[in-house]
Amino acid sequence: MTTHAPADVLYEGTAMKQGSLRKSWRERKFVLDRFGILRYYKVKCPEEARLKGEIHLSSCVGMVCQKDFLIPDGGWPRDAEHCIAIQASKRTLYLYVANQSELDRWTAYLMQFIRLERHLAPDYQDLSADLP
C-alpha cells in the first residue's frame, strides 16, 4: 500500500465504485491528497490494501452528483442514492457513498480540483436596441 503523510491527505473514506472493464460494483477505499490525486484501493483488511488506480483531478472536466443525469453502463444499483460521476478525458469514474453527509464532504473536497468546462456564448450587446 502506498502510504501518505498525514499532512498530504485531505480526505479519505470508502465508496462503491463501478469497475472499468467488469461493470460490477466493489467497495474501495479512496484517498484524496492535497495535490488533487484521488487514489483508490482494494480493501480486504487495512493492512493489505492494494492500490487499484488513481485519477489526477486537474485533468477532469466535470463532476455530476445527480443519479439520473449521468447513468453508467448497466445502470446504478438499486441502493445507490448518493452518487458521484467524475468525468475524466478518457473515462468516467462512477461511485456512490453511504449517505448525504458523506456525499457533501466528498463533493466539497473534489470540487477544489476539478476543472469545469463551461461552454458559454459570448456576451453580445444588442445594438439594435439603440436604433430609433
C-alpha positions as CSV (number, residue, x, y, z in Angstrom):
1,M,0.0,0.0,0.0
2,T,1.2,3.5,-0.8
3,T,1.5,5.5,2.4
4,H,0.6,9.1,2.6
5,A,2.0,11.6,5.1
6,P,-0.9,12.7,7.3
7,A,-0.4,16.3,6.1
8,D,-0.8,15.2,2.5
9,V,-4.3,13.6,3.0
10,L,-7.2,16.0,2.6
11,Y,-9.9,13.4,2.9
12,E,-10.4,9.6,2.8
13,G,-13.3,7.2,3.0
14,T,-15.0,4.2,1.4
15,A,-17.3,4.2,-1.6
16,M,-18.7,1.7,-4.0
17,K,-17.0,2.0,-7.4
18,Q,-18.0,0.5,-10.8
19,G,-15.2,-1.4,-12.5
20,S,-13.9,0.0,-15.8
21,L,-13.8,-3.4,-17.5
22,R,-16.2,-5.6,-15.5
23,K,-19.1,-3.4,-14.7
24,S,-19.6,-4.9,-11.2
25,W,-19.6,-2.7,-8.1
26,R,-16.9,-3.0,-5.5
27,E,-16.1,-1.3,-2.2
28,R,-12.9,0.7,-2.4
29,K,-11.1,3.0,-0.1
30,F,-10.5,6.4,-1.6
31,V,-7.8,8.8,-0.5
32,L,-7.6,12.4,-1.8
33,D,-4.3,14.2,-1.3
34,R,-3.5,17.9,-1.3
35,F,-2.1,17.6,-4.8
36,G,-5.5,16.7,-6.3
37,I,-4.8,13.0,-6.8
38,L,-7.6,10.6,-5.9
39,R,-6.3,7.1,-5.3
40,Y,-8.4,4.1,-4.7
41,Y,-7.5,0.8,-3.0
42,K,-8.9,-2.7,-2.9
43,V,-9.7,-3.3,0.8
44,K,-9.9,-6.8,2.3
45,C,-8.2,-5.8,5.5
46,P,-6.5,-2.5,6.2
47,E,-3.0,-4.0,6.3
48,E,-3.4,-5.5,2.9
49,A,-4.9,-2.6,1.0
50,R,-3.7,-2.6,-2.6
51,L,-3.6,0.5,-4.9
52,K,-6.0,-0.2,-7.8
53,G,-5.9,3.1,-9.5
54,E,-5.6,6.9,-9.3
55,I,-7.0,9.8,-11.1
56,H,-5.5,13.3,-11.4
57,L,-8.4,15.6,-10.8
58,S,-6.9,18.5,-12.6
59,S,-7.4,16.5,-15.8
60,C,-11.1,16.1,-15.1
61,V,-13.6,18.2,-16.9
62,G,-16.7,17.7,-14.7
63,M,-18.5,16.0,-11.9
64,V,-22.2,15.1,-11.5
65,C,-23.9,14.3,-8.3
66,Q,-27.3,13.5,-9.6
67,K,-28.3,9.9,-10.1
68,D,-30.5,10.4,-13.1
69,F,-28.2,12.8,-15.0
70,L,-25.3,10.5,-15.9
71,I,-26.0,6.8,-15.9
72,P,-23.3,4.2,-16.0
73,D,-23.4,1.1,-18.2
74,G,-25.7,-1.3,-16.5
75,G,-27.3,1.5,-14.5
76,W,-26.9,2.4,-10.9
77,P,-27.6,-0.2,-8.2
78,R,-31.0,0.0,-6.6
79,D,-29.5,1.1,-3.3
80,A,-27.3,3.8,-4.8
81,E,-28.8,7.1,-3.7
82,H,-25.7,9.3,-3.1
83,C,-23.9,9.1,-6.5
84,I,-20.9,10.8,-8.0
85,A,-19.7,10.6,-11.6
86,I,-16.3,12.2,-12.3
87,Q,-15.6,12.9,-15.9
88,A,-12.0,12.4,-17.0
89,S,-10.7,12.8,-20.5
90,K,-10.8,9.1,-21.3
91,R,-13.4,7.6,-18.9
92,T,-16.0,8.4,-16.3
93,L,-15.5,7.2,-12.7
94,Y,-18.8,6.1,-11.2
95,L,-19.1,5.7,-7.4
96,Y,-21.6,6.1,-4.6
97,V,-21.3,6.7,-0.9
98,A,-23.4,5.7,2.1
99,N,-25.2,8.9,2.9
100,Q,-25.9,12.6,2.1
101,S,-23.4,13.8,4.6
102,E,-20.6,11.8,3.0
103,L,-21.6,12.9,-0.4
104,D,-21.5,16.6,0.7
105,R,-18.0,16.2,2.1
106,W,-16.6,14.4,-1.0
107,T,-18.2,16.9,-3.3
108,A,-16.7,19.9,-1.4
109,Y,-13.2,18.3,-1.5
110,L,-13.3,17.1,-5.1
111,M,-14.6,20.4,-6.5
112,Q,-11.4,22.1,-5.3
113,F,-9.5,20.3,-8.0
114,I,-11.9,19.6,-10.9
115,R,-11.7,22.0,-13.8
116,L,-15.2,22.5,-15.0
117,E,-15.5,23.2,-18.7
118,R,-18.1,25.8,-19.4
119,H,-19.4,26.5,-22.9
120,L,-20.7,30.0,-22.6
121,A,-21.9,32.0,-25.5
122,P,-20.1,35.4,-26.0
123,D,-21.8,38.2,-24.2
124,Y,-23.1,40.2,-27.2
125,Q,-24.6,43.6,-26.7
126,D,-27.9,44.1,-28.6
127,L,-27.0,47.2,-30.7
128,S,-30.4,47.2,-32.3
129,A,-32.0,48.4,-29.1
130,D,-30.4,51.8,-29.6
131,L,-31.8,52.4,-33.1
132,P,-34.7,54.8,-33.5
